[in-house]
Amino acid sequence: MTRGLADLAVSVGRVPAELQAAQRAGVLKASLEVKAAIRREIVSAIGADRHMSNLRSKAKLDAGFDIKGKTDPTSLIKARGFYFAWVERGTRPHRITPRGNRRTRRGNRRTGPRALTIGGGLYGAANHPGQDGKHPFEKGWKKAAPATPGIFQAEVRAAYRRAWGI
């Protein structure tokens, strides 16, 4: 089936707008894939609720992204959650003290128990050996990285089909 010259001109005119929209949509879909991969790694590292246990704040760890730019969109993927660095990079050895053992600038205003319960015994302080990081953010984006170019290219191909009416 042949197409007229006017029809081809209209199709060529639609290509730039379709490609610009497809770039943003492709970056969005690829970012969602990376975010989902990071969430899967967080779940395997700390549990399905993505909350760290034994913290009063019950901080939820997550990943998010911001898409910057309209003509050449870029996605900035971020780890979200106050304690995410503890899970990602781990902690150094440190001393855990209960309320009443540490002085602050405003005096002794720490809330909580006056002794630590560890293994059924009461202690005035404990030395924590630290913990290794589980690196869910790094593992997640590395697992999703091979799939993201294909997701972006599929959006661009779909834009060409829409613009050319195929």
C-alpha positions as protocol buffer text, in pm:
chain_id: "A"
residue {
  index: 1
  type: MET
  ca { x: 0 y: 0 z: 0 }
}
residue {
  index: 2
  type: THR
  ca { x: 144 y: 333 z: -103 }
}
residue {
  index: 3
  type: ARG
  ca { x: 112 y: 654 z: 93 }
}
residue {
  index: 4
  type: GLY
  ca { x: 73 y: 1000 z: -45 }
}
residue {
  index: 5
  type: LEU
  ca { x: 340 y: 1264 z: -8 }
}
residue {
  index: 6
  type: ALA
  ca { x: 116 y: 1477 z: 215 }
}
residue {
  index: 7
  type: ASP
  ca { x: 59 y: 1181 z: 447 }
}
residue {
  index: 8
  type: LEU
  ca { x: 435 y: 1119 z: 471 }
}
residue {
  index: 9
  type: ALA
  ca { x: 496 y: 1486 z: 550 }
}
residue {
  index: 10
  type: VAL
  ca { x: 244 y: 1474 z: 835 }
}
residue {
  index: 11
  type: SER
  ca { x: 409 y: 1158 z: 970 }
}
residue {
  index: 12
  type: VAL
  ca { x: 755 y: 1317 z: 959 }
}
residue {
  index: 13
  type: GLY
  ca { x: 617 y: 1623 z: 1139 }
}
residue {
  index: 14
  type: ARG
  ca { x: 487 y: 1406 z: 1424 }
}
residue {
  index: 15
  type: VAL
  ca { x: 819 y: 1228 z: 1488 }
}
residue {
  index: 16
  type: PRO
  ca { x: 997 y: 1494 z: 1703 }
}
residue {
  index: 17
  type: ALA
  ca { x: 708 y: 1537 z: 1946 }
}
residue {
  index: 18
  type: GLU
  ca { x: 656 y: 1162 z: 1973 }
}
residue {
  index: 19
  type: LEU
  ca { x: 1026 y: 1101 z: 2034 }
}
residue {
  index: 20
  type: GLN
  ca { x: 1045 y: 1366 z: 2305 }
}
residue {
  index: 21
  type: ALA
  ca { x: 746 y: 1212 z: 2483 }
}
residue {
  index: 22
  type: ALA
  ca { x: 892 y: 864 z: 2436 }
}
residue {
  index: 23
  type: GLN
  ca { x: 1223 y: 965 z: 2592 }
}
residue {
  index: 24
  type: ARG
  ca { x: 1051 y: 1079 z: 2910 }
}
residue {
  index: 25
  type: ALA
  ca { x: 825 y: 772 z: 2916 }
}
residue {
  index: 26
  type: GLY
  ca { x: 1124 y: 542 z: 2857 }
}
residue {
  index: 27
  type: VAL
  ca { x: 1322 y: 700 z: 3141 }
}
residue {
  index: 28
  type: LEU
  ca { x: 1015 y: 673 z: 3366 }
}
residue {
  index: 29
  type: LYS
  ca { x: 963 y: 303 z: 3291 }
}
residue {
  index: 30
  type: ALA
  ca { x: 1333 y: 224 z: 3330 }
}
residue {
  index: 31
  type: SER
  ca { x: 1340 y: 412 z: 3661 }
}
residue {
  index: 32
  type: LEU
  ca { x: 1038 y: 216 z: 3784 }
}
residue {
  index: 33
  type: GLU
  ca { x: 1219 y: -108 z: 3696 }
}
residue {
  index: 34
  type: VAL
  ca { x: 1530 y: -3 z: 3890 }
}
residue {
  index: 35
  type: LYS
  ca { x: 1316 y: 108 z: 4186 }
}
residue {
  index: 36
  type: ALA
  ca { x: 1137 y: -228 z: 4191 }
}
residue {
  index: 37
  type: ALA
  ca { x: 1470 y: -415 z: 4181 }
}
residue {
  index: 38
  type: ILE
  ca { x: 1605 y: -209 z: 4471 }
}
residue {
  index: 39
  type: ARG
  ca { x: 1284 y: -272 z: 4669 }
}
residue {
  index: 40
  type: ARG
  ca { x: 1321 y: -647 z: 4613 }
}
residue {
  index: 41
  type: GLU
  ca { x: 1675 y: -629 z: 4751 }
}
residue {
  index: 42
  type: ILE
  ca { x: 1559 y: -425 z: 5053 }
}
residue {
  index: 43
  type: VAL
  ca { x: 1292 y: -687 z: 5125 }
}
residue {
  index: 44
  type: SER
  ca { x: 1549 y: -964 z: 5110 }
}
residue {
  index: 45
  type: ALA
  ca { x: 1785 y: -766 z: 5335 }
}
residue {
  index: 46
  type: ILE
  ca { x: 1553 y: -650 z: 5615 }
}
residue {
  index: 47
  type: GLY
  ca { x: 1208 y: -803 z: 5562 }
}
residue {
  index: 48
  type: ALA
  ca { x: 883 y: -760 z: 5375 }
}
residue {
  index: 49
  type: ASP
  ca { x: 762 y: -456 z: 5571 }
}
residue {
  index: 50
  type: ARG
  ca { x: 1087 y: -267 z: 5490 }
}
residue {
  index: 51
  type: HIS
  ca { x: 1105 y: -147 z: 5852 }
}
residue {
  index: 52
  type: MET
  ca { x: 1409 y: -193 z: 6069 }
}
residue {
  index: 53
  type: SER
  ca { x: 1327 y: -375 z: 6390 }
}
residue {
  index: 54
  type: ASN
  ca { x: 1413 y: -238 z: 6735 }
}
residue {
  index: 55
  type: LEU
  ca { x: 1388 y: 125 z: 6625 }
}
residue {
  index: 56
  type: ARG
  ca { x: 1132 y: 352 z: 6784 }
}
residue {
  index: 57
  type: SER
  ca { x: 1079 y: 556 z: 6471 }
}
residue {
  index: 58
  type: LYS
  ca { x: 995 y: 248 z: 6260 }
}
residue {
  index: 59
  type: ALA
  ca { x: 1169 y: 415 z: 5969 }
}
residue {
  index: 60
  type: LYS
  ca { x: 1061 y: 264 z: 5638 }
}
residue {
  index: 61
  type: LEU
  ca { x: 1343 y: 215 z: 5390 }
}
residue {
  index: 62
  type: ASP
  ca { x: 1264 y: 267 z: 5025 }
}
residue {
  index: 63
  type: ALA
  ca { x: 1398 y: 391 z: 4693 }
}
residue {
  index: 64
  type: GLY
  ca { x: 1265 y: 672 z: 4482 }
}
residue {
  index: 65
  type: PHE
  ca { x: 1357 y: 874 z: 4175 }
}
residue {
  index: 66
  type: ASP
  ca { x: 1329 y: 1221 z: 4030 }
}
residue {
  index: 67
  type: ILE
  ca { x: 1322 y: 1279 z: 3655 }
}
residue {
  index: 68
  type: LYS
  ca { x: 1507 y: 1595 z: 3555 }
}
residue {
  index: 69
  type: GLY
  ca { x: 1483 y: 1767 z: 3219 }
}
residue {
  index: 70
  type: LYS
  ca { x: 1230 y: 1774 z: 2938 }
}
residue {
  index: 71
  type: THR
  ca { x: 1441 y: 1752 z: 2623 }
}
residue {
  index: 72
  type: ASP
  ca { x: 1705 y: 1511 z: 2750 }
}
residue {
  index: 73
  type: PRO
  ca { x: 1550 y: 1351 z: 3060 }
}
residue {
  index: 74
  type: THR
  ca { x: 1768 y: 1200 z: 3329 }
}
residue {
  index: 75
  type: SER
  ca { x: 1655 y: 1003 z: 3631 }
}
residue {
  index: 76
  type: LEU
  ca { x: 1818 y: 1043 z: 3971 }
}
residue {
  index: 77
  type: ILE
  ca { x: 1750 y: 733 z: 4180 }
}
residue {
  index: 78
  type: LYS
  ca { x: 1780 y: 782 z: 4556 }
}
residue {
  index: 79
  type: ALA
  ca { x: 1772 y: 569 z: 4867 }
}
residue {
  index: 80
  type: ARG
  ca { x: 1506 y: 693 z: 5106 }
}
residue {
  index: 81
  type: GLY
  ca { x: 1492 y: 640 z: 5476 }
}
residue {
  index: 82
  type: PHE
  ca { x: 1690 y: 785 z: 5764 }
}
residue {
  index: 83
  type: TYR
  ca { x: 1868 y: 461 z: 5854 }
}
residue {
  index: 84
  type: PHE
  ca { x: 1939 y: 341 z: 5499 }
}
residue {
  index: 85
  type: ALA
  ca { x: 2315 y: 395 z: 5542 }
}
residue {
  index: 86
  type: TRP
  ca { x: 2317 y: 139 z: 5826 }
}
residue {
  index: 87
  type: VAL
  ca { x: 2178 y: -128 z: 5594 }
}
residue {
  index: 88
  type: GLU
  ca { x: 2379 y: -24 z: 5289 }
}
residue {
  index: 89
  type: ARG
  ca { x: 2722 y: 31 z: 5442 }
}
residue {
  index: 90
  type: GLY
  ca { x: 2692 y: -127 z: 5787 }
}
residue {
  index: 91
  type: THR
  ca { x: 2810 y: 11 z: 6121 }
}
residue {
  index: 92
  type: ARG
  ca { x: 3142 y: 34 z: 6299 }
}
residue {
  index: 93
  type: PRO
  ca { x: 3195 y: -119 z: 6644 }
}
residue {
  index: 94
  type: HIS
  ca { x: 3030 y: 102 z: 6906 }
}
residue {
  index: 95
  type: ARG
  ca { x: 2917 y: 110 z: 7268 }
}
residue {
  index: 96
  type: ILE
  ca { x: 2548 y: 87 z: 7353 }
}
residue {
  index: 97
  type: THR
  ca { x: 2448 y: 263 z: 7674 }
}
residue {
  index: 98
  type: PRO
  ca { x: 2108 y: 282 z: 7842 }
}
residue {
  index: 99
  type: ARG
  ca { x: 1943 y: 592 z: 7982 }
}
residue {
  index: 100
  type: GLY
  ca { x: 2137 y: 750 z: 8266 }
}
residue {
  index: 101
  type: ASN
  ca { x: 2487 y: 649 z: 8153 }
}
residue {
  index: 102
  type: ARG
  ca { x: 2559 y: 924 z: 7904 }
}
residue {
  index: 103
  type: ARG
  ca { x: 2551 y: 1297 z: 7975 }
}
residue {
  index: 104
  type: THR
  ca { x: 2427 y: 1535 z: 7711 }
}
residue {
  index: 105
  type: ARG
  ca { x: 2457 y: 1910 z: 7681 }
}
residue {
  index: 106
  type: ARG
  ca { x: 2111 y: 1953 z: 7833 }
}
residue {
  index: 107
  type: GLY
  ca { x: 2165 y: 1703 z: 8111 }
}
residue {
  index: 108
  type: ASN
  ca { x: 2037 y: 1349 z: 8138 }
}
residue {
  index: 109
  type: ARG
  ca { x: 1716 y: 1356 z: 7934 }
}
residue {
  index: 110
  type: ARG
  ca { x: 1742 y: 1029 z: 7744 }
}
residue {
  index: 111
  type: THR
  ca { x: 1425 y: 824 z: 7750 }
}
residue {
  index: 112
  type: GLY
  ca { x: 1414 y: 448 z: 7779 }
}
residue {
  index: 113
  type: PRO
  ca { x: 1518 y: 182 z: 8027 }
}
residue {
  index: 114
  type: ARG
  ca { x: 1800 y: 237 z: 8277 }
}
residue {
  index: 115
  type: ALA
  ca { x: 1959 y: -102 z: 8201 }
}
residue {
  index: 116
  type: LEU
  ca { x: 2009 y: -313 z: 7889 }
}
residue {
  index: 117
  type: THR
  ca { x: 1855 y: -659 z: 7869 }
}
residue {
  index: 118
  type: ILE
  ca { x: 2077 y: -889 z: 7665 }
}
residue {
  index: 119
  type: GLY
  ca { x: 2015 y: -1262 z: 7667 }
}
residue {
  index: 120
  type: GLY
  ca { x: 1806 y: -1247 z: 7986 }
}
residue {
  index: 121
  type: GLY
  ca { x: 2069 y: -1056 z: 8185 }
}
residue {
  index: 122
  type: LEU
  ca { x: 2079 y: -689 z: 8285 }
}
residue {
  index: 123
  type: TYR
  ca { x: 2382 y: -484 z: 8185 }
}
residue {
  index: 124
  type: GLY
  ca { x: 2493 y: -126 z: 8229 }
}
residue {
  index: 125
  type: ALA
  ca { x: 2644 y: -106 z: 7879 }
}
residue {
  index: 126
  type: ALA
  ca { x: 2738 y: -334 z: 7592 }
}
residue {
  index: 127
  type: ASN
  ca { x: 2994 y: -328 z: 7315 }
}
residue {
  index: 128
  type: HIS
  ca { x: 2839 y: -389 z: 6976 }
}
residue {
  index: 129
  type: PRO
  ca { x: 3082 y: -546 z: 6729 }
}
residue {
  index: 130
  type: GLY
  ca { x: 2934 y: -358 z: 6434 }
}
residue {
  index: 131
  type: GLN
  ca { x: 2772 y: -511 z: 6132 }
}
residue {
  index: 132
  type: ASP
  ca { x: 2856 y: -555 z: 5768 }
}
residue {
  index: 133
  type: GLY
  ca { x: 2647 y: -372 z: 5511 }
}
residue {
  index: 134
  type: LYS
  ca { x: 2402 y: -570 z: 5300 }
}
residue {
  index: 135
  type: HIS
  ca { x: 2421 y: -329 z: 5003 }
}
residue {
  index: 136
  type: PRO
  ca { x: 2059 y: -358 z: 4877 }
}
residue {
  index: 137
  type: PHE
  ca { x: 2080 y: -35 z: 4676 }
}
residue {
  index: 138
  type: GLU
  ca { x: 2395 y: -137 z: 4492 }
}
residue {
  index: 139
  type: LYS
  ca { x: 2273 y: -493 z: 4429 }
}
residue {
  index: 140
  type: GLY
  ca { x: 1936 y: -368 z: 4307 }
}
residue {
  index: 141
  type: TRP
  ca { x: 2059 y: -122 z: 4048 }
}
residue {
  index: 142
  type: LYS
  ca { x: 2322 y: -366 z: 3924 }
}
residue {
  index: 143
  type: LYS
  ca { x: 2055 y: -633 z: 3868 }
}
residue {
  index: 144
  type: ALA
  ca { x: 1826 y: -389 z: 3686 }
}
residue {
  index: 145
  type: ALA
  ca { x: 2097 y: -221 z: 3474 }
}
residue {
  index: 146
  type: PRO
  ca { x: 2101 y: -478 z: 3188 }
}
residue {
  index: 147
  type: ALA
  ca { x: 1724 y: -448 z: 3135 }
}
residue {
  index: 148
  type: THR
  ca { x: 1697 y: -68 z: 3134 }
}
residue {
  index: 149
  type: PRO
  ca { x: 1833 y: 1 z: 2781 }
}
residue {
  index: 150
  type: GLY
  ca { x: 1582 y: -246 z: 2637 }
}
residue {
  index: 151
  type: ILE
  ca { x: 1294 y: -78 z: 2821 }
}
residue {
  index: 152
  type: PHE
  ca { x: 1399 y: 263 z: 2689 }
}
residue {
  index: 153
  type: GLN
  ca { x: 1447 y: 135 z: 2332 }
}
residue {
  index: 154
  type: ALA
  ca { x: 1104 y: -30 z: 2333 }
}
residue {
  index: 155
  type: GLU
  ca { x: 944 y: 306 z: 2414 }
}
residue {
  index: 156
  type: VAL
  ca { x: 1135 y: 478 z: 2132 }
}
residue {
  index: 157
  type: ARG
  ca { x: 1034 y: 206 z: 1884 }
}
residue {
  index: 158
  type: ALA
  ca { x: 669 y: 242 z: 1989 }
}
residue {
  index: 159
  type: ALA
  ca { x: 694 y: 620 z: 1934 }
}
residue {
  index: 160
  type: TYR
  ca { x: 820 y: 568 z: 1579 }
}
residue {
  index: 161
  type: ARG
  ca { x: 531 y: 330 z: 1509 }
}
residue {
  index: 162
  type: ARG
  ca { x: 280 y: 581 z: 1646 }
}
residue {
  index: 163
  type: ALA
  ca { x: 431 y: 871 z: 1449 }
}
residue {
  index: 164
  type: TRP
  ca { x: 444 y: 680 z: 1120 }
}
residue {
  index: 165
  type: GLY
  ca { x: 101 y: 522 z: 1173 }
}
residue {
  index: 166
  type: ILE
  ca { x: 230 y: 169 z: 1150 }
}
